[in-house]
């Protein structure tokens, strides 16, 4: 089922070259399930590469500016200086680094690079989604990955070219952020094309582990290359990224239609538009010829709500991503302070909890058929989880790890669900009359809005943490509360639908035996 014995010439020409090689070697077409497996593997590796290159800068900061490794990274130099005085580490501030990143304003420059990257990333996301629904996603994703690899490598070449102009590194980071924005709308759109709604939450929850895998692998590669010169920490991930872009070009089928497979061959994983009458099928085909506009996508029911919800979700998640190792190393746990290396290793437990949370959120939302209820419930549970981590995380290392795992599960669970299954669901919303060419645009709107929160959270933490970490956690708990409250209308609608369905089942006549 799902294979093609005699593909038409136009279908054959649209297939990726690698897929045609595999079919020629097997002397038969690949099945629908095999195509699904290829899609999951290729997109998983692709976005792992995106996150691996994204993580590199945070590892190399310690070499570019020694101030950031001894005292933790912050865009505010005065905060570091005060902490250095308290810890008798003022001498470290004058350690040699890479001009223009060492010295009194070196940490601030590194902060500017991060803000510039995230700003262009979030802005570029909107345009990337718009283009992704109008271009061949395989080509678009390939260009984005190769471009990301090129600019990541160009940042590293500053080491050998002996470039000390801050503007060079700033422009490179901005262009890298722009190319990075091509990734998420594209991979979510491709996976959404191949997997129907019935198991989308669970499948995408597992698949979303690429974020943590990319962060971990990026850290390991960058750290391993540092001893050969910090330039290699950028060039090696950049080259791997470009290589993965070539694999995407060769092997990624963007949709069943692109390889000549009808949605009728979907098997147990139903397409949301499968069971409709012939006239609607005709209109669906016509609709697919025209991609949904940016403003029109905002009007799809639920898009604006989930986009704003993700703004606060990513504000919390990215604050932990950028600040958790620093918080751990500067917080007394069971009467002692942990080293930077130990704090960094311990902070990975938050990511592990996030992987489990993403899988649980996806599975629960599939079983309940209620994305909003699941997302809101997780965000509400994140509030006490953050509170208990702040209050009791200092008691012991084991307690800190356990509470961090729970916090990661509840914080990253809805984040993973919204950026994957929810985005794919809304991109194929019933109001589009079967038009599937809104997937990339909807995904870009939701994740692009969330990325603004991702930039704002760490930025605010730079100010607030100088006064009180309790105030930082209060900000995070308020953000989690707002994220949950934003979904109230959708939660009420889902609860009402569930009650109506249950009432209808109770009132239906019982068949006579």
HULINKA-V711500 format. One line per field, one symbol per residue. ss: DSSP state (H for helix, E for strand, C for the rest). A space follows every 50 residues. Layout:
BEGIN
ss=???
END
This chain:
BEGIN
ss=CCCCCCCCHHHHHHCCHHHHHHHHHHCCCCCHHHHHHHHHHHHHHHHHHH HHHHHHHHHHHHHHCHHHHHHCCCCCHHHHHHHHHHCCCHHHHHCCCCCC CCCCCHHHHHHHHHHHHHHHHHHHHHHHHHHHCCCCHHHHHHHHHHHHHH HHHHHHHHHHCCCCCHHHHHHHHHHHHHHHCHHHHHHHHHHHHHCCCCCH HHHHHHHCCHHHHHHHHHHHHHHHHHHHCHHHHHHHHHHHHHHHHHHHHH HCCCCHHHHCCCHHHHCCCCCCCCCCCHHHHHHHHHHCCCCCCHHHHHCC CCHHHHHHHHHHHHHHHHHHHHHHHHHHHCCCECCECCCHHHHHHHHHHH HHHHHHHHHHHHHHHHHHCCHHHHHHHHHHHHHHHHHHHHHHCCCCHHHH HHHHHHHHHHHHHHHHHHHHHHHHHHHCCHHHCCCCCCHHHHHHHHHHHH HHHHHHHHHHHHHHCCCCHHHHHHHHHHHHHHHHHHCHHHHHHHHHHHHH HHHHHHHCCCCCC
END
